[in-house]
Amino acid sequence: MRIAMLMSLGASWAREAALRFSELGHDVHAVDFDTEVLGNYLRGREDIHAGAVAKLRARLGGIHLIPGTDISQWRYLRQAPRFRAICRSIDPDVLLSLWGGGFAMMSYASGIRPYAVYVCGGDILRVSGMQKAVSRHVLARAAAVFANGKYFGEKTRAFAPRASVHTAYLGVDPDRFRPAAAPPSPVVIICTRGFTPVYNNSYLIEAIALLPADVPAFRVVFTSAGPCLGETRELADRILSPERRASVEFFNGVSDEGIVEQLRSAHVYTSVSRYDGTSISLLEALACGLFPVLSDIPPNREWIDSNVANGILVPFDRPADYARSLQQAIVAASWRNRVALFNRQLILDRADGRKTMAFVASTLEQAIGLRN
């Protein structure tokens, strides 16, 4: 197939999906905006993604940027004609939008057919009113809709009952994300979520402030960028003791190689997002054998087995409970080691991105009539 993929070049998971399709022998063309909407944490500093985008450019049929300085949410409709012209120059067998919301709406408005959509999180869980009606219409007319996770698949079917929905974890590359023997001390707690309100990173700072003074040595690493980074750093400066504050690092974005390096040097992964699809960040951490401490939301429950106790789920807005869970994870080295291989096996069994993209490609071929 020749596939036009409307995607964010700043999203490592989108770049990985494009590479997986290319490895399967498909002619992939990535399309993105030249500038990013206000509040988007994915782009960050240009140097963070430049190397990965260059590698992608060498592997794909082409990378096409929609020019202009429009960074409003209305650009998805305003730029639909320009996007249509790019797609017509590619002449794809199918257009695949790696996101719902504005990307999916622009795919529909462009008139390029057939198109498919991969929905991932807020594009289903946090829309209402006219936006919900438009999204439902757009998904119902897609050749296929792929939903990132079991719970999320159920929500997508309820959201757009006329859509052809297929559950498929985006997954990760387990050859890149694999365990390493991190030094036993200090225990490294890593959070790779972006600094936006939904990811709730300030909650981790509140919990750290409540950890007892005698807890074993630990470090906390925030890898990502985002509009809430400054206020979260200020919160840490304000409520953490000087000793505790010295143990917390904010990287403001790291490269693809840097994410792998940081995960393989860590022991505990934490994310307390208020809602989510299946978190790619979580899958990366599980593939590296990390011990997860997560917000108690349905998509996270898909990965925590109460019989095995391969992680801890924590409530919202109860920082003392969150602190106790973090303390448990810090002190229980034998517990962490016991479940490391179990957590990695979950990824090998359910979320190997190579298998997922092979399934998605096969489903697309059938949906658009290229395979009988």
C-alpha positions, -999 to +999 in steps of 0.1 A: +000+000+000+009+036-004-001+052+029-005+089+036-002+093+074-014+124+091+006+124+123+026+145+147+063+142+140+069+152+176+053+120+189+077+091+191+049+066+190+037+080+157+072+079+143+075+042+154+041+034+138+053+049+105+086+029+106+067-003+113+045+002+082+077+009+062+094-023+075+063-042+062+071-030+027+045-002+025+053+032+009+046+056+038+044+094+035+041+113+067+022+146+068+023+171+096+019+209+103+050+230+102+040+246+134+023+232+165-009+243+182-007+263+215-003+241+245+011+211+227+039+195+246+051+170+219+072+193+198+093+208+226+128+220+216+137+214+180+169+196+189+150+169+208+133+154+177+156+165+149+177+133+148+147+110+150+129+129+122+160+128+100+161+090+105+124+088+096+129+109+065+156+084+053+132+055+057+099+068+044+086+077+010+085+113+021+078+138+048+054+166+039+048+197+060+018+219+058+032+255+059+019+285+077+018+301+111-018+293+120-017+276+154-054+278+163-077+248+165-095+262+134-065+254+112-078+218+107-106+231+085-087+261+070-058+239+059-079+210+046-076+222+009-038+224+013-037+190+029-058+176+001-033+189-025-005+172-006-024+139-005-032+141-042+005+145-050+011+114-029-018+095-045-023+071-015-042+039-014-054+050+020-051+080+044-044+071+080-049+097+107-028+089+138-052+108+161-089+116+162-101+151+169-087+178+146-066+154+125-096+131+118-118+160+110-092+174+085-089+139+069-127+139+064-128+175+052-100+169+027-122+146+006-094+120+004-110+085+004-107+060+018-094+072+052-089+055+086-084+068+121-063+057+151-079+071+182-059+072+214-073+092+244-089+126+248-100+125+212-128+102+225-129+106+263-130+144+264-152+157+236-187+171+239-214+192+222-208+200+185-172+186+186-187+152+197-213+153+169-186+161+143-162+134+156-189+108+156-198+117+120-162+116+109-155+082+126-187+066+111-174+074+076-139+061+081-130+028+064-117+016+098-112+030+133-084+016+155-088+021+192-057+019+215-068-006+242-097-028+254-114-002+276-108+025+251-122+003+223-154-001+243-156+037+248-150+043+211-178+019+201-202+036+225-190+070+212-194+061+175-217+030+172-217+032+134-179+032+131-160+000+122-139-001+154-109-025+158-091-028+192-053-026+187-027-015+212-003+008+194+024-011+213+062-005+215+094-020+201+106-045+228+140-047+211+146-010+219+127-010+253+143-038+273+155-043+309+189-033+321+207-038+354+202-004+370+224+003+401+204-007+433+207+028+449+195+054+447+161+041+435+151+061+404+114+070+400+107+082+364+078+101+350+078+105+312+044+122+308+041+157+293+035+187+315-002+194+308-031+194+332-044+160+323-011+143+332-013+158+367+025+158+373+023+182+402+006+154+421+039+136+422+055+166+437+028+168+464+034+131+473+072+135+474+068+163+500+050+138+523+076+110+521+092+104+555+127+116+561+141+081+567+130+067+533+160+051+514+178+072+489+159+080+457+158+103+427+128+115+407+132+122+370+107+141+348+118+138+312+092+157+293+084+193+283+050+211+283+032+243+293+028+233+330+065+226+335+073+260+349+045+259+375+054+223+385+090+233+390+079+263+411+058+240+432+088+218+438+109+248+448+082+259+472+070+228+490+100+205+490+128+207+515+162+216+500+174+179+504+142+166+487+144+193+460+179+182+451+166+147+443+141+159+417+153+166+381+134+183+352+149+175+318+124+196+297+124+170+269+148+142+259+155+125+226+142+090+216+176+075+227+174+095+259+140+081+268+153+046+264+185+054+284+165+070+313+139+041+315+167+015+316+184+034+344+152+036+365+134+012+389+099+027+393+076+043+367+048+066+378+020+083+360-011+098+376-029+111+345-066+119+351-077+101+320-060+082+293-062+058+264-035+030+267-005+050+277+025+044+254+047+057+281+035+030+305+041+003+278+076+015+273+082+013+311+067-022+314+089-034+285+119-022+305+107-042+335+099-012+357+075-013+386+045+009+379+027+032+404-003+045+385-035+064+389-065+042+394-082+046+360-097+019+338-070+018+311-043+013+338-063-015+353-058-035+321-021-038+330-022-044+368-030-079+378-042-080+415-032-117+417+004-110+408+006-075+423+028-063+395+021-026+403+002-002+425-029+018+416-034+050+436-064+073+441-066+110+430-063+139+454-049+119+483-012+127+483-006+108+515-018+076+499+003+083+469+033+089+491+028+056+509+026+037+476+058+054+464+075+045+497+064+008+492+079+008+457+112+024+469+118+000+498+106-033+482+135-042+459+126-079+460+090-071+450+102-050+421+126-077+409+100-104+412+075-087+388+100-072+363+099-102+339+061-105+343+057-069+333+079-073+303+061-104+292+028-085+292+043-063+264+056-093+245+022-110+247-001-080+241+016-049+229+045-057+206+042-028+181+055-049+152+027-073+156+001-045+161+011-027+129+010-059+109-025-064+121-035-028+113-019-030+078-038-063+071-071-048+084-066-017+062-059-038+031-091-057+037-111-025+045-101-007+014-104-038-009-068-045-016-070-080-002-098-105-007 
